[in-house]
Amino acid sequence: MMKRDPSSHTKAPRRIPGEIALERLSPLDVSNLRVEDRGLPMHIAAFAYIEAQPLPTADADPLDVLQQHVERRLDAAPRLRQILYELPTGLGPPLWLDDPRFDIRRHVRARPVPPPGNEAAVLELCSRLNEEPLDRSHPLWEMWLLTELEDGNMGLLFRLHHVVADGVAALALIGALLDAAPEAPAPVARTWTPRPVPSDEELLADNVHRLARATGRLLAGLRYPAHGLRRLRVAARQGRYLLGEGSAPRLSLNRQAGEHRRLILVRADLERARAVAHAHGGTVNDVVLAALAGGARRLLEHRGELRPGLALKVSVAASLRGTGGEPAIGNRVGIIIVPVPVDESDAIRTLQGIARTTADRKRRPAYQPAGRIAQRWMVRVMSHQHLVNLLASNLPGPPFPMYLAGARVLEVFQVGVVQGNITVSVGVVSYAGQLNFDIVGDADAVPDLTLFADGVSDSLEELGVIRHPPDR
């Protein structure tokens, strides 16, 4: 994160204080930085397989083509050329400013996959590349083109800090770099000029206006108490639901996560998943949870921890975005805690039970920590929490194939996170008729992650939705 140095920046042109609204971090985004300051990286990632052609051309290598392609589309994703700007006390939360040193070559890079170039090798390389936190002194994203795969195609790893976007917004940002047709016309190249750093007077005026707006909202709440009471009732309901969840079962899944990760991919058919879900009164997300239950059952059985009546507490990410007009940036995500039974060996009965449970849970408000005290408390307890055993996220991607610099994007996967004392997470994304699972485990705490993945695959097979991977 860039710190303000009044002696080093060029003087901004005269502007009326408050004329240009400065984009500051939300309280939730600030809490994400606090989490990272405690040693827990807060970036998200996606992995894709893409065609090798037509990226290589007669007069340019694939990396040059990709860098030029991405840079031409950054006007549609301006946050990708901005840095976090930290301010002294009294000038308010950090804000987003254009990076005058932006260089696409720092953000779009290439790396060959070690032999034999198969899926295991490319995922191991992704794990290593994804371990390092993103440098806050630069725009908080990077893209890696992974070459020398054994099948002749390429891999692509996209990393993005959580303060830039949540999962849904991240897919929208990536979408700005993609095309719906292989020969879509390139955007007209425009000269980009970074906006100057605001003056001290503008920063102070903006912070005064920000505090005045907050005071106005407080006074409006006093003048119209019904609105404030409604928010308090929602917060109280969230608190009651959270307290009513009780503790998650004590299992070996909840150990202190280290720095190294392992990734395993599993594929399913989206339409078949939708059909089996509807046949049993559920949703595609219920199919995801039923598959996750099968994975956890296999792993816990191997570890001698499976017992009658055992139900894991799974933290399921829930988007809080509206249906129209919101910019594809920032975080609008909450969580729903779902008890997922793992003592049932039949995947269909597991799905039916989960569908009944989630139907009730969807009527509850998703939990999102509000207020500095709640956020600081969550940061402190992440490494020894007893609320959840596993993390899960299911994102809707494009229903049709997309193209990057003319090359077809073959498959897309959401790379989840493990942190604190949660050592396994499952990230799912739908894309072009596929329902793609990325299973992430702490490499040291979960050396038997393949058992979890095998359980997920077998459950999907039993549900009739498995999709076998292409030969790579």
Secondary structure by P-SEA (a helix, b strand, c coil): cccccccccccccccccccbbbbbbcaaaaaaaaaaaacccccccccccccccccccccccaaaaaaaaaaaaccccccccbbbbbbccccccbbbbbccccccccccccccccccccaaaaaaaaaaaacccccccccccccccccccccccbbbbbbbbcccccaaaaaaaaaaacccccccccccbbbbbbbccccaaaaaaaaaaaaaaaaaaaaaaaacaaaaaaaaaaaaaaaaaaaaccccccccccccccccbbbbbbbbbaaaaaaaaaaacccaaaaaaaaaaaaaaaaaaaacccccbbbbbbbbbbbccccccccccccbbbbbbbbcccccccaaaaaaaaaaaaaaaaaccccccccaaaaaaaaaaccccccccbbbbbbbcccbbbbcccccccbbbbbbbbcccccbbbbbbbccccbbbbbbcccccccaaaaaaaaaaaaaaaacbbbbbccc
